[in-house]
Amino acid sequence: MHHHDSSPAPRAVLFDRDGTLVVDVPYNGDPSLVVAMPTARETVQGLRDKGVPIGVVSNQSGIARGIITREQVDAVNREVDRLLGPFDVWCVCPHGPEDDCRCRKPRPGMVQDAAAALGVDPTTVAVIGDIGADMGAARAAGARGVLVPTDVTLPEEVRDADLVAADLAGAVGLLFAGAERHAVVADDAARDGAAS
C-alpha cells in the first residue's frame, strides 16, 4: 500500500491535534501550554497557499471524564488556530470510550462531518495523525491516512499504516508528490492523444 504515486491529490487535509499539530499535553486545558510540532506551521501554511481546505479532528475524552471543560478545550483550540490557523473546520469529540458515539476516532464520524463541512467527499480527504485511531478513522471513512509517529505511537500502528512520514512536511509531501507526477502523466497522455 506504499504506492502513493497513483493517487490524486487530496481535496482537503484533516489533522489530528495533540501529538500531530501541537505537542501532546494530556487533557490540556491551558492555552499557554500549546506548542507547535516541528514543521507544523510551514506545512499548514503551504496547504493554505495551495488553496487546500484544512481542518482538525480531535478526540477530547477529558470532557467526558470531567478533567477539562468544553470551554477549556475551545480556548486551547483558539490558541492552536492563532499559532497555526486559521483552520477551515474544527471537529471535537467530547465523549469517552464507553459512550459508543459515532465521532470518537477510530470511528469515522468526525472525518465525515469535516468533509461535509468543507463540501468534499470523505474519500477525497487525507487524515494526518500520530496514532492508530487516526488511521482507523481515515480508513473507516474511506479517506487516506498518513501516520507521523511520535514516542507514543505503537510499533504495530506504524506497521499497519498505509503511509508513514517522519514529520508533517513529509506527510504532505507524500500526499501531493504522487499527485503532481500523476497530473504530469495525465497531461502527457492528453497531448499524445491530441497528436494522433
C-alpha positions in Angstrom: 0.0 0.0 0.0 3.0 2.3 -0.2 2.3 3.1 -3.9 1.0 6.6 -3.3 2.0 7.9 -6.8 -1.2 6.8 -8.4 -3.5 8.6 -6.1 -4.8 12.1 -6.9 -4.1 15.0 -4.6 -6.5 15.2 -1.6 -9.3 17.7 -1.9 -8.8 18.5 1.8 -6.4 17.6 4.6 -7.5 16.9 8.2 -5.1 16.9 11.1 -5.3 15.3 14.5 -4.5 17.9 17.1 -2.5 16.5 20.0 0.8 14.9 19.1 0.3 15.9 15.4 -0.2 19.7 15.1 0.8 20.5 18.7 2.9 18.8 21.3 0.7 16.4 23.3 -0.1 17.7 26.8 -2.6 15.2 28.2 -6.0 16.7 28.9 -4.7 20.2 28.3 -7.0 23.0 29.3 -4.3 25.7 29.3 -3.7 27.7 26.1 -0.3 28.8 27.4 1.0 25.2 27.1 0.3 25.0 23.4 3.5 24.4 21.4 3.5 23.6 17.6 5.1 20.4 16.4 8.1 20.5 14.1 7.2 21.7 10.6 3.6 22.3 11.6 3.5 26.0 10.8 5.1 25.9 7.4 3.2 22.7 6.4 -0.2 24.2 7.3 0.7 27.5 5.6 1.8 25.6 2.5 -1.6 23.9 2.2 -3.4 27.2 2.6 -1.1 28.7 -0.1 -2.2 25.8 -2.4 -5.8 26.6 -1.7 -6.3 23.2 0.0 -9.0 23.3 2.7 -7.7 22.2 6.1 -9.4 21.0 9.3 -8.8 19.5 12.7 -10.4 16.3 14.1 -9.7 15.8 17.8 -10.8 13.3 20.4 -11.1 15.1 23.7 -12.4 12.5 26.2 -11.2 14.7 29.1 -14.5 16.5 28.7 -16.5 13.3 29.3 -14.1 12.3 32.1 -14.7 15.7 33.9 -11.0 16.5 33.7 -11.4 19.5 31.4 -14.4 21.6 30.3 -15.5 22.2 26.7 -14.7 25.9 27.3 -11.1 24.9 28.1 -10.8 22.8 25.0 -12.3 25.6 22.9 -9.7 28.0 24.4 -6.8 25.7 23.6 -8.3 25.3 20.1 -8.4 29.1 19.6 -4.7 29.2 20.6 -3.9 26.4 18.0 -5.8 28.4 15.5 -3.8 31.6 16.4 -0.5 29.8 16.1 -1.2 27.6 13.1 -4.5 28.6 11.6 -7.0 29.6 10.6 -8.4 26.1 10.0 -11.5 25.8 7.9 -13.2 23.3 10.2 -12.8 22.0 13.7 -14.4 18.8 14.9 -14.1 17.8 18.5 -15.4 14.5 20.1 -16.2 15.2 23.7 -17.1 11.6 24.5 -15.4 8.8 26.3 -14.7 5.3 25.0 -17.8 3.9 26.8 -20.2 6.4 25.2 -20.3 4.4 21.9 -20.5 7.6 19.8 -20.0 7.8 16.1 -17.4 10.6 16.3 -14.6 9.2 18.5 -11.7 8.1 16.4 -11.2 5.3 15.1 -14.8 5.7 14.1 -15.3 7.9 11.0 -17.8 10.5 12.3 -15.5 13.5 12.6 -13.8 12.8 9.2 -17.3 12.5 7.6 -18.5 15.7 9.4 -15.4 17.7 8.5 -15.6 16.6 4.9 -19.3 17.6 4.7 -18.5 21.0 6.3 -15.8 21.5 3.6 -18.1 20.3 0.8 -15.9 17.4 -0.3 -16.4 13.6 -0.3 -14.7 11.8 2.6 -13.0 9.5 0.1 -11.2 12.6 -1.4 -9.8 13.6 2.0 -6.5 12.8 3.8 -6.1 12.5 7.5 -2.7 13.0 9.2 -2.2 11.8 12.7 0.2 10.1 15.2 -1.7 7.0 16.3 -3.7 4.1 15.0 -7.0 5.6 15.9 -6.4 8.4 13.4 -5.6 5.9 10.7 -8.6 3.8 11.7 -10.9 6.8 11.4 -9.5 7.7 7.9 -9.9 4.1 6.8 -13.4 3.8 8.1 -14.4 7.0 6.2 -12.7 5.8 3.0 -10.1 8.6 3.4 -6.3 8.3 3.1 -4.3 8.3 6.3 -0.7 9.3 6.8 0.9 8.3 10.2 3.5 10.7 11.6 4.8 8.6 14.6 5.8 10.0 17.9 7.1 8.4 21.1 3.5 7.2 21.9 2.9 5.5 18.6 2.9 1.7 18.9 5.1 -0.4 16.5 2.1 -2.2 15.2 0.4 1.1 14.4 3.4 2.0 12.3 3.4 -1.4 10.6 -0.4 -1.2 9.8 -0.3 2.3 8.4 -0.6 2.7 4.6 1.7 5.7 4.6 4.2 6.8 7.2 6.2 10.1 7.3 8.8 11.4 9.7 7.1 14.8 10.1 4.1 16.8 8.8 6.1 18.3 5.9 6.9 14.7 4.8 3.3 13.6 5.2 2.0 16.4 3.0 4.9 15.7 0.6 3.7 12.1 0.3 0.1 13.1 -0.4 1.0 15.7 -3.1 4.2 14.4 -4.7 2.5 11.5 -6.3 -0.4 13.7 -7.4 1.8 16.1 -9.1 3.6 13.3 -11.0 0.1 11.8 -11.8 -1.0 15.2 -13.2 2.1 15.4 -15.5 1.5 11.8 -16.8 -2.2 12.6 -17.5 -1.1 15.8 -19.3 1.4 13.9 -21.4 -1.3 11.3 -22.3 -3.7 14.1 -23.3 -1.0 15.6 -25.5 -0.3 12.2 -27.1 -4.0 11.7 -27.7 -4.3 15.1 -29.3 -1.3 14.4 -31.6 -2.6 11.2 -33.0 
